[in-house]
Amino acid sequence: MKALKHLNKYFLKYRYRLIIGVIITIISKIFALFTPRLVGASINVVSDYLDGNISKAIFKSELLTNVIYLVGAAVIAGLFTFLMRQTIINVSRYIEYDLKNEIYKHYQVLSLSFYKSNRTGDLMNRISEDVGKVRMYVGPAIMYTINTITLFAVAVIYMADRSPSLTLYTLLPLPILSVAIYKLSRLINHRSTIVQQSLSTLSTFSQETFSGISVIKSYGIEPRTNAEFETLSAENREKQINLTKVQALFFPMMILLIGISNLIVIYVGGMQYMNGKIEHIGTIAEFIIYVNMLTWPVATVGWVTSLVQQAEASQERINEFLNTEPEIKNTVDELTPIKGDIEFKHVSFVYPDTNIEALKDVSFSLKSGQTLAILGKTGSGKSTILDLIGRLYDIDKGSILIDNTNITDLNLSSLRESIGYVPQDAFLFSDSIRNNIMFGKEDATENEVIDAAKNARVHKNIIGFSKGYDTILGERGITLSGGQKQRVSIARAIIKKPDILLFDDCLSAVDTETEEKILKNLIKLTKDKTTIIVSHRISSAKNADQIIVLEDGKIIESGNHESLINTDGYYKELYMKQLSEKEM
Ligand SMILES: Nc1ncnc2c1ncn2[C@@H]1O[C@H](COP(=O)(O)OP(=O)(O)OP(=O)(O)O)[C@@H](O)[C@H]1O
């Protein structure tokens, strides 16, 4: 129960609703327990009349009174049972909502390395399935526990009042029932988990094959994927059948135990009636109803125990993430406006998960408004520099200064708000093109959106679609070409008008002619902004104030276009190669 302590704050938050829920539950059970008493009394009236102890008129009036009370008690019990679910189950839905929000909010502050080391499926599971299991503890488990305790307490008092020894015999099989249900519930849960895992393997497999359907079709491997699907499906079928086997035992077992209890009541009750230990025949009928009313709540004790165990395991998994501290923390409360000077002083950086030393003693300095181009072979550390400027990771050695202040002494929101980042793989959301661009500036006007799209040279493509800027992208929408995606992603960054612009090889999928035009626009737009362009093309780098060339995490060349084409090295070689390609 240690992990579940996390939920106490929510119980405290909803304490009034819960207290009302408990009171309502108690009232509903008290009224529900009028039924056996009234049925017993009615049978006694019939027996008295048959024995000639009461007149027909008294018999009729007593029976009628009992029936009216019975209907009244049933209506009130029904109404309060409805209200009981409305309060306690509603509280569980509120807590489920709060917990989901708490987890989601926490996910948002966790660093990139957390996402690298945990699978997306796992993150999703903890916020949906695990929260669902915790809700079963917060709602049904608590409701059934109060229900059982109340029902039991009231029923035992009523029963003992009639016949203490018959009460003992009646209750005897119930603990057996509870333990049996507990064992069965555990088995059902165990097998359900296996079914869930197999279902998730099946859906992951299907999702992958549908996402990669073009590869599957072009390689003609449909029969192979079909066979794999069939194998997984057959495994799932076997697991489902195994689960059904134990589920099917649940009700027969309950019916068997109720039957045994009924037999005991009839046999022991009948003997006691004949011995004169029980005065009225109605008591036997009353006890039979008690047995049937108590069976389900007693069975739920076993079920609830296994629910609590599952909730505990799920909450433990949730707490594991909730207790994960974000590696990148904001340490400065006040906002720190950014001008855009950037300086790297002997920066070295090792990726914590792979231990790859991506940067080795990198130093450069860039004044606000200047442009830096970074070139180098793949894996040389170019993107890493951009990630460090956005403080997606903290460095091990050296220092990064923004406006002469150490990056860790800046307010994290101020820093990130001042950056417009265009990643290497443009990620667009399944939303309209307009909203994807406005992601950079929530309150952008239509003209601003169009301007940004024009500057990124994608406006003409967009208006070519029948729904223009309202065209939906993503799974249920259209698929943009690689170059179109990159340009929408550029529009998203420039609409923000940030002080620092980071372009990570984001023109790689556009032809050189369009690249030239976009670059021309960017020169105008980024005149007074600090800009870093990562590229494999000289055309993107040549106008930069500074150019650095990286190799294996180290700066091997630096200067400007003029100085670098006059020095033998990577830049000059690339320049000559791309020049000759252009001439061809
Ligand atoms: N998130 C990460 N976790 C672990 N290692 C990483 C991560 N990102 C990059 N690396 C490693 O760090 C090194 C530098 O990668 P980086 O992405 O900075 O190179 P790059 O020069 O931008 O390459 P490219 O031109 O292919 O984009 C590579 O060896 C890469 O495998």
The ligand as an ORCA input file, in Angstrom:
! r2SCAN-3c Opt
* xyz 0 1
  N      20.367     11.626    -28.641
  C      21.530     11.016    -28.805
  N      21.922     10.096    -27.932
  C      23.109      9.475    -28.094
  N      23.994      9.727    -29.052
  C      23.653     10.650    -29.967
  C      22.410     11.345    -29.882
  N      22.339     12.201    -30.907
  C      23.506     12.078    -31.605
  N      24.293     11.145    -31.037
  C      25.630     10.753    -31.498
  O      26.465     11.903    -31.411
  C      27.269     12.031    -32.560
  C      27.046     13.397    -33.211
  O      25.743     13.417    -33.726
  P      25.099     14.699    -34.418
  O      23.649     14.393    -34.643
  O      25.418     15.912    -33.663
  O      25.864     14.712    -35.809
  P      25.605     15.584    -37.097
  O      26.906     16.161    -37.471
  O      24.480     16.541    -36.888
  O      25.196     14.460    -38.139
  P      24.238     14.586    -39.438
  O      24.917     15.437    -40.435
  O      24.121     13.156    -39.907
  O      22.972     15.147    -38.951
  C      26.915     10.858    -33.464
  O      27.923      9.870    -33.273
  C      25.599     10.360    -32.951
  O      25.489      8.964    -33.092
*
